[in-house]
Amino acid sequence: MEKKYKYLTEGKIDPEQILTGLKSNEQITEAGAQFIFIGRVRSDIVNGHSVKSLLYSAYAEMAERIIGKIREEIINEYKLTGLEIIHGIGNIKAGEISFYVSGVSTHRGRTSEAVDMTVKRIKKEVPVWKKDVFN
C-alpha cells in the first residue's frame, strides 16, 4: 500500500511505526541524544460528557508543506541530525497516539528544546483541527 502523505497518517499512530523509527536511528552513530514527544488522546470530561475520541481533519496538502518547512527550519536552527514528525488524522480513540515527534542530535543540549519547539509550532501553524467525539 502506497503511503499518501509523508507527515500525516490516517488514524492512530501505530507504536510499531515509532519502534521502526527508533531502530533506524541506530544507524546514526554520531548521534548521542534522542528526545521523543508522544501525544495521546485524553478522555477529558467536557460539560459532563466523556470524550471517547478526537476527530482530526486537515488541509492535508498545506499541512504537509508547512510541516516540512518547520522540520527543515528546526533541523537547521538546532543543528539536529534528524527530526521525525507524524500526525494522525481521522478518528483517534482515547488512549491512542495521535502525534509523534522525535529529534536526534549529537548532544542532548538543545535537542529537547527542538522537539518542544516543533510541537509548539505545529500546533500553532499547521492547518489540523480536532473535534471532540462523545459516546
C-alpha positions as CSV (number, residue, x, y, z in Angstrom):
1,M,0.0,0.0,0.0
2,E,1.5,3.3,-1.1
3,K,1.7,6.0,1.7
4,K,-0.3,9.0,0.6
5,Y,1.4,11.6,2.9
6,K,4.8,12.0,4.4
7,Y,3.9,13.6,7.8
8,L,0.2,12.8,8.1
9,T,-1.2,9.3,8.6
10,E,-4.8,8.1,8.6
11,G,-5.9,7.1,12.0
12,K,-3.8,6.4,15.1
13,I,-0.1,6.1,15.0
14,D,1.0,2.5,15.5
15,P,3.6,2.1,18.2
16,E,5.4,-0.3,15.8
17,Q,5.9,2.6,13.4
18,I,7.6,4.5,16.2
19,L,9.7,1.5,17.1
20,T,10.8,1.1,13.5
21,G,12.0,4.8,13.5
22,L,13.9,4.2,16.8
23,K,15.6,1.2,15.3
24,S,16.6,3.0,12.1
25,N,18.3,5.7,14.3
26,E,20.8,3.1,15.5
27,Q,22.5,3.7,12.1
28,I,23.2,7.4,13.0
29,T,26.4,6.6,15.0
30,E,27.3,10.3,15.5
31,A,24.0,10.9,17.4
32,G,24.2,10.8,21.2
33,A,20.8,12.1,22.1
34,Q,17.2,11.4,21.1
35,F,14.2,13.2,22.6
36,I,10.6,12.0,21.9
37,F,7.2,13.6,22.3
38,I,4.2,11.3,22.1
39,G,0.8,12.9,22.1
40,R,-2.2,10.7,23.1
41,V,-5.9,11.4,23.0
42,R,-7.2,12.2,26.5
43,S,-10.6,11.1,27.8
44,D,-11.4,14.6,29.1
45,I,-14.8,15.5,30.7
46,V,-16.5,18.3,28.7
47,N,-19.8,19.6,30.0
48,G,-20.3,16.4,32.0
49,H,-19.6,14.1,29.0
50,S,-16.5,11.9,28.5
51,V,-14.5,12.3,25.3
52,K,-14.3,8.9,23.6
53,S,-12.2,10.1,20.6
54,L,-11.0,13.1,18.7
55,L,-11.8,13.6,15.0
56,Y,-8.8,15.2,13.4
57,S,-9.2,16.9,10.0
58,A,-6.6,18.7,8.0
59,Y,-6.0,20.8,4.9
60,A,-3.6,18.0,4.0
61,E,-1.5,19.4,1.2
62,M,-0.9,22.7,3.0
63,A,-0.3,20.8,6.3
64,E,2.3,18.6,4.6
65,R,4.1,21.6,3.1
66,I,4.1,23.6,6.4
67,I,5.3,20.6,8.5
68,G,8.1,20.1,6.0
69,K,9.1,23.8,6.2
70,I,9.0,23.7,10.1
71,R,11.1,20.5,10.1
72,E,13.8,22.0,7.9
73,E,13.9,25.2,9.9
74,I,14.2,23.3,13.3
75,I,16.9,21.0,11.9
76,N,18.9,24.0,10.8
77,E,18.3,26.2,13.9
78,Y,19.0,23.4,16.4
79,K,21.7,21.5,14.4
80,L,19.8,18.3,14.6
81,T,20.9,15.1,12.9
82,G,17.3,14.0,12.3
83,L,13.7,15.0,13.1
84,E,10.7,12.7,12.5
85,I,7.2,14.1,12.7
86,I,3.9,12.1,12.3
87,H,0.4,13.5,12.9
88,G,-2.7,11.3,12.8
89,I,-5.8,12.4,11.0
90,G,-9.3,10.9,11.2
91,N,-11.0,9.4,14.3
92,I,-8.5,8.5,17.0
93,K,-9.8,7.0,20.3
94,A,-8.9,8.0,23.8
95,G,-5.5,6.4,24.8
96,E,-4.3,6.1,21.2
97,I,-1.3,8.0,19.8
98,S,-2.2,11.0,17.6
99,F,1.1,12.9,17.4
100,Y,4.8,11.9,17.4
101,V,7.9,14.0,17.2
102,S,11.5,12.6,17.6
103,G,14.6,14.7,17.5
104,V,18.1,13.3,17.1
105,S,21.4,15.2,17.7
106,T,25.0,14.7,18.7
107,H,24.3,16.1,22.3
108,R,21.2,16.4,24.4
109,G,21.7,20.2,25.0
110,R,19.2,21.7,22.6
111,T,17.6,18.6,21.3
112,S,14.8,18.7,23.9
113,E,14.2,22.3,23.1
114,A,14.0,21.5,19.4
115,V,11.3,18.8,20.0
116,D,9.3,21.2,22.2
117,M,9.5,24.0,19.6
118,T,8.5,21.6,16.9
119,V,5.4,20.6,18.8
120,K,4.5,24.2,19.6
121,R,5.0,25.4,16.0
122,I,2.9,22.5,14.5
123,K,0.1,23.1,16.9
124,K,0.1,26.9,16.1
125,E,0.9,26.9,12.4
126,V,-0.4,23.8,10.8
127,P,-4.0,23.5,9.5
128,V,-5.0,20.4,11.5
129,W,-8.2,20.7,13.5
130,K,-9.8,18.4,16.1
131,K,-13.3,17.8,17.3
132,D,-14.4,16.1,20.5
133,V,-16.4,12.9,19.9
134,F,-18.7,11.7,22.8
135,N,-20.4,8.4,23.2
